[in-house]
């Protein structure tokens, strides 16, 4: 089904979905060039387009724990900066 921009997108999944506030969604845009075929749309309507290979790289990093490790480290640094600023 075409979206507001006329793109034909197949909805794959909604992340969260436990609220009515609008959650990030993952689509395949079959009409897009290969390097922009995957569409991740946030709850504000902003989107990121990437290739299938790029999505698989994210999946691989998530499965291996590498993505979680990087995120945890970044959040710890941010938390430390905020804690120091609040002292």
C-alpha positions in Angstrom: 0.0 0.0 0.0 1.4 3.4 -0.9 2.2 5.8 1.9 1.7 9.6 2.0 4.7 10.0 -0.3 3.5 7.4 -2.8 6.1 4.9 -1.7 5.1 1.2 -1.6 6.2 0.0 1.8 5.6 -3.3 3.5 5.3 -3.1 7.3 7.6 -5.6 9.0 7.3 -4.8 12.7 6.5 -2.2 15.3 9.0 -1.8 18.1 7.2 -1.4 21.5 3.6 -1.3 20.5 2.5 -1.2 24.1 1.2 2.3 24.0 -0.8 4.6 21.8 1.9 7.2 21.5 3.3 6.0 18.2 6.3 3.6 18.2 9.2 3.1 15.8 8.4 0.9 12.8 10.4 -1.1 10.3 9.4 -1.3 6.6 10.7 -2.6 3.3 10.2 -0.2 0.4 10.1 -2.5 -2.6 10.3 0.5 -5.0 13.4 2.1 -3.5 16.9 1.6 -4.8 18.7 -1.3 -3.1 20.8 1.1 -0.9 17.6 2.6 0.5 15.2 -0.4 0.7 14.9 -0.7 4.5 13.1 2.1 6.2 13.1 2.7 10.0 10.6 5.3 11.0 10.5 6.8 14.5 7.5 8.0 16.4 7.9 11.5 15.2 7.8 10.5 11.5 11.5 10.9 10.8 13.0 8.1 8.9 16.3 6.4 8.2 16.8 4.5 4.9 19.4 1.8 4.5 20.3 -1.3 2.5 19.3 -4.8 3.6 23.0 -5.5 4.2 23.3 -2.6 6.6 20.2 -3.8 8.5 21.8 -7.3 8.7 25.0 -5.7 10.1 22.9 -4.0 12.9 21.2 -7.4 13.6 24.5 -9.2 13.7 25.9 -6.6 16.2 22.8 -6.8 18.3 22.9 -10.6 18.4 26.6 -10.7 19.3 26.1 -8.2 22.1 28.4 -5.6 20.5 25.6 -3.1 20.0 24.5 -3.4 23.6 28.1 -3.0 24.9 28.6 0.2 22.8 25.3 1.6 24.0 25.9 0.8 27.6 29.3 2.5 27.5 27.9 5.6 25.8 25.1 5.8 28.4 27.5 5.3 31.3 29.6 8.2 30.0 26.6 10.4 29.5 25.3 9.5 32.9 28.7 10.3 34.5 28.8 13.7 32.8 25.3 14.5 34.0 26.1 13.3 37.5 29.2 15.5 37.6 27.3 18.5 36.3 24.7 18.0 39.1 27.2 18.1 41.9 
